[in-house]
Amino acid sequence: MAKVLIAGCGYVGTALGNLLSADRHAVWGLRRNVEGLPPSVRPLAADLTEPETLASLPPNLDFVFYTAAARGPDDEAYHRAYVRGVRNLLAALRAQSQSPQRIFFTSSTSVYAQSSGEWVDETSQAEPVHFSGSRVLEGEGLLLNSSYPVTILRLGGIYGPGRARLIESVRKGMAACDDGPPAYANRIHLDDCAGALRHLMGLEDPGSIYLGVDNEPADQCAVLRWLSAKMGAAQPRVARSEQDMESRESRVFRSNKRCNNARLIASGYVFRYPTFREGFASLLGE
C-alpha cells in the first residue's frame, strides 16, 4: 500500500483518488474545500497558494500528484495554480524532509504553439505564445529542475460527466461550423486521465513527459456532425459571419494541432475510450 497525496484534488484528482483507493492505497486529497471529496479520499484542507496551510502534510509520502487547475481565465489565476502552487508544495516537501518516489504533474497540450494542424509529440518544441501555456510550462520547469523524480502528463481537452459542452450545443441547436480547413482538437475522457496517471504510477521507471490524449485528433466540425447524427439533432449551422470567423480563427490559433500519444501507448496504457466516438457515446448513454 502506497501513501499518496493528490494536491489540487478537483475533477481529475477526485477520479484518480477513487481509482487509487480501490487499489487499497492510502490517498489524501488536498483542496480548499474538502466537503466535496468522496469517502474513499482522506480530506486535507489546505490552499496551495498559502504556504502556511501546507505545514503538516501526511508524513512519508510515496507519491504526489499535482492536479490543480486555474480558477479563472486570466494570467494571475494560471500563475497561482501552476507556478505559485507548485513552488509552495515543493518548498513544503523539502521543509518536511519528504522523499516521494515520484511527483506527477498534470500539464497541458497548450504548451505547444503549433497551430496549422501539425503533428506534435513529446520531442516537439514547446514554445507557447499564450500566457496559459507559458504558466503551465513554467510549472513543468520548476518540477523538472527540482531534486525529485518527476513525470509530466500533458493533457488535451478533458471531457466526461459534467463536462459535455459540445453535446449541449448540439442539443440546443447552437453548434456551428464553417467550410474552411480542418481545425483539430485533442481530447481525453476523464476516466482515461485518471487511468493514465494510475498506470504511470505503477511503472517501475516512467519517462519524464507523456502526451495524455486519445488516439484520434479530430476536426471540431467532424465531431459536431457525428454528435448531430448520433443524437438525431439538426446538423450544425454553417458559420459565415465576421464574428463567427473571428471566433474560429482564435480557436484554431490556440488548438489546431495533432498530438501523438504513441509514447503513452508504448508504455502499456490501454484507453477505455480510444476516440471521441466511444467517449461521447458513453455520455449520451448516461
C-alpha positions in Angstrom: 0.0 0.0 0.0 1.4 3.4 -1.0 0.8 6.7 0.7 -0.4 9.2 -2.0 -1.1 12.9 -1.9 -3.3 14.4 -4.6 -2.7 18.2 -4.5 -5.4 20.2 -6.1 -7.8 17.3 -5.9 -10.6 18.5 -8.2 -12.2 17.0 -11.3 -9.2 14.8 -12.4 -7.8 14.3 -8.9 -11.0 13.0 -7.4 -11.4 10.5 -10.2 -7.8 9.4 -9.7 -8.3 9.2 -5.9 -11.2 6.8 -6.4 -9.1 4.5 -8.5 -6.1 4.5 -6.2 -8.3 4.0 -3.1 -9.9 1.0 -4.9 -6.3 -0.3 -5.2 -6.1 -0.1 -1.4 -3.6 2.8 -1.4 -3.9 5.5 1.3 -5.0 8.6 -0.5 -5.2 12.2 0.7 -7.0 14.9 -1.3 -5.6 18.4 -0.7 -8.0 21.2 -1.6 -9.5 24.3 -0.1 -13.0 22.9 0.4 -12.9 19.2 1.3 -16.6 18.7 1.7 -17.0 17.5 -1.9 -14.4 14.7 -1.6 -15.7 11.2 -1.8 -15.4 9.0 1.3 -12.6 7.0 -0.3 -10.3 10.0 -0.2 -8.9 11.3 3.1 -9.5 15.1 3.3 -6.7 17.6 3.7 -7.9 21.2 3.8 -5.2 23.5 2.5 -4.5 26.1 -0.1 -1.6 25.6 -2.4 -1.1 29.4 -2.7 -0.9 29.8 1.1 2.4 28.2 2.3 1.4 28.1 6.0 -1.5 25.8 5.2 1.0 23.2 3.8 3.0 22.9 7.0 1.6 19.5 8.0 1.4 17.2 5.0 1.0 13.5 5.6 4.4 12.0 6.5 6.4 9.6 4.4 4.5 10.1 1.2 5.4 7.6 -1.5 3.8 9.5 -4.5 2.5 13.0 -5.1 0.1 14.1 -7.8 -0.3 17.8 -8.7 -3.6 18.1 -10.4 -4.6 21.7 -9.7 -6.3 23.8 -12.3 -6.6 27.5 -12.7 -9.7 29.0 -11.1 -10.0 31.8 -13.7 -9.1 32.6 -17.4 -6.5 35.3 -16.6 -2.8 35.2 -16.2 -2.9 35.7 -12.4 -5.1 32.6 -12.0 -2.7 30.5 -14.1 0.3 31.8 -12.1 -1.4 30.9 -8.8 -2.3 27.4 -10.0 0.8 26.4 -11.9 3.7 28.4 -10.6 3.0 29.7 -7.1 1.2 26.5 -6.0 4.0 24.2 -7.4 6.7 26.3 -5.8 4.9 26.2 -2.4 4.3 22.5 -2.5 7.9 21.8 -3.4 9.1 24.0 -0.5 6.8 22.2 1.9 8.0 18.8 0.8 11.6 19.9 1.3 10.9 21.5 4.7 9.3 18.3 5.9 12.2 16.1 4.6 9.7 14.3 2.3 11.2 12.0 -0.3 8.4 10.7 -2.5 9.4 8.2 -5.2 7.9 10.4 -7.8 5.8 13.6 -8.4 3.3 13.5 -11.2 2.1 16.8 -12.8 -1.0 17.3 -15.0 0.2 19.7 -17.6 -1.5 20.7 -20.9 -1.0 20.5 -24.6 -1.3 24.3 -24.6 2.5 24.4 -24.1 2.7 23.8 -27.9 2.3 26.8 -30.2 1.8 24.8 -33.4 -1.4 25.9 -35.0 -1.5 24.6 -38.6 -2.6 21.1 -38.0 1.0 19.8 -37.4 1.7 16.6 -35.5 3.4 17.1 -32.2 4.9 14.6 -29.6 7.0 14.8 -26.5 10.1 15.8 -28.5 8.4 18.7 -30.3 9.4 22.2 -29.3 7.3 23.7 -26.6 7.1 27.5 -27.1 3.7 28.7 -26.0 2.5 32.0 -27.2 -0.4 32.4 -24.8 0.0 33.0 -21.1 -1.9 29.9 -20.2 0.7 27.6 -21.9 3.6 29.7 -20.6 2.5 29.4 -17.0 1.9 25.6 -17.3 5.4 25.2 -18.9 6.8 27.3 -16.1 5.3 24.9 -13.6 6.8 22.0 -15.5 10.2 23.6 -15.3 10.0 24.1 -11.5 9.3 20.4 -11.1 11.8 19.0 -13.6 14.6 21.2 -12.1 13.8 20.1 -8.6 15.5 17.2 -6.7 12.6 14.9 -7.1 11.8 12.3 -9.9 9.0 13.9 -12.0 6.6 12.7 -14.7 4.6 15.2 -16.7 1.3 14.3 -18.4 0.4 16.9 -20.9 -3.4 16.6 -21.2 -5.6 17.5 -24.1 -9.2 18.9 -23.6 -10.8 16.9 -20.8 -14.4 15.9 -21.1 -16.6 13.5 -19.2 -19.6 13.6 -16.8 -20.4 17.2 -16.0 -18.3 18.4 -18.9 -20.4 17.9 -22.0 -20.5 21.3 -23.6 -20.4 20.1 -27.2 -23.4 17.7 -26.5 -25.4 20.6 -25.1 -24.5 22.9 -28.0 -25.8 20.3 -30.4 -28.9 19.6 -28.4 -29.8 23.3 -28.2 -29.1 23.9 -31.9 -26.3 26.3 -31.1 -23.4 24.2 -32.7 -21.7 26.0 -35.6 -19.0 25.0 -38.2 -17.6 26.6 -41.3 -16.4 25.1 -44.5 -12.8 26.0 -44.0 -9.9 23.6 -43.5 -10.0 21.2 -40.5 -9.4 22.6 -37.1 -8.0 19.8 -35.0 -8.6 19.4 -31.3 -7.1 16.8 -28.9 -9.3 15.2 -26.2 -9.2 12.8 -23.4 -12.0 11.4 -21.3 -11.9 11.9 -17.5 -11.6 8.1 -17.0 -8.6 7.9 -19.2 -7.0 10.9 -17.4 -7.2 9.1 -14.1 -6.4 5.8 -15.7 -3.2 7.0 -17.4 -2.0 8.6 -14.1 -2.7 5.4 -12.2 -0.9 3.4 -15.0 2.2 5.7 -14.9 2.4 5.4 -11.1 2.6 1.6 -11.5 5.5 1.7 -13.9 8.9 1.0 -12.4 10.7 3.8 -14.2 8.3 6.1 -16.2 9.5 8.7 -18.5 9.6 12.4 -17.8 6.9 13.6 -20.3 3.9 11.9 -21.9 1.1 13.3 -24.0 -2.3 12.5 -22.5 -4.6 12.5 -25.5 -6.8 9.8 -27.1 -5.9 8.0 -30.3 -7.6 10.4 -32.8 -7.1 14.2 -33.0 -10.4 15.2 -34.6 -11.7 18.1 -36.6 -14.2 20.0 -34.5 -16.8 20.1 -37.2 -16.5 16.4 -37.8 -17.2 15.8 -34.1 -20.2 18.1 -34.1 -21.6 16.4 -37.2 -21.1 13.0 -35.6 -22.9 14.1 -32.5 -25.8 15.6 -34.5 -26.2 12.3 -36.4 -25.9 10.2 -33.2 -28.5 12.4 -31.4 -30.9 12.8 -34.3 -30.4 16.5 -34.0 -30.1 19.3 -36.6 -26.7 19.4 -38.2 -24.5 22.3 -37.1 -25.1 25.6 -38.9 -22.5 27.0 -41.3 -20.8 30.0 -39.7 -20.1 32.7 -42.2 -20.4 35.9 -40.2 -17.4 38.0 -39.4 -17.9 37.3 -35.7 -18.1 33.6 -36.3 -14.9 33.6 -38.3 -13.0 35.6 -35.8 -14.0 33.1 -33.1 -12.9 30.2 -35.3 -9.6 31.9 -36.1 -8.9 32.4 -32.4 -9.8 28.8 -31.6 -7.6 27.4 -34.4 -4.7 29.6 -33.4 -4.7 28.1 -29.9 -5.6 24.5 -30.6 -5.2 23.4 -34.2 -2.5 20.7 -33.8 -2.5 16.9 -33.7 -1.0 15.3 -30.7 0.6 11.8 -30.9 0.1 9.6 -27.9 2.4 6.8 -29.1 4.7 7.1 -26.1 1.8 6.5 -23.6 0.6 3.6 -25.7 4.0 2.1 -25.8 4.2 2.3 -22.0 1.4 -0.2 -21.9 -1.6 2.0 -21.3 -4.9 0.8 -22.9 -7.5 3.5 -23.4 -11.0 2.9 -22.2 -12.2 5.5 -24.7 -9.8 5.4 -27.6 -11.6 8.1 -29.6 -14.2 10.8 -29.1 -16.9 8.4 -30.5 -16.6 5.9 -27.6 -16.3 8.7 -25.1 -19.3 10.8 -26.2 -21.4 7.7 -26.8 -20.9 6.8 -23.1 -22.1 10.2 -22.1 -25.1 10.0 -24.4 -25.9 6.7 -22.9 -26.0 8.2 -19.4 
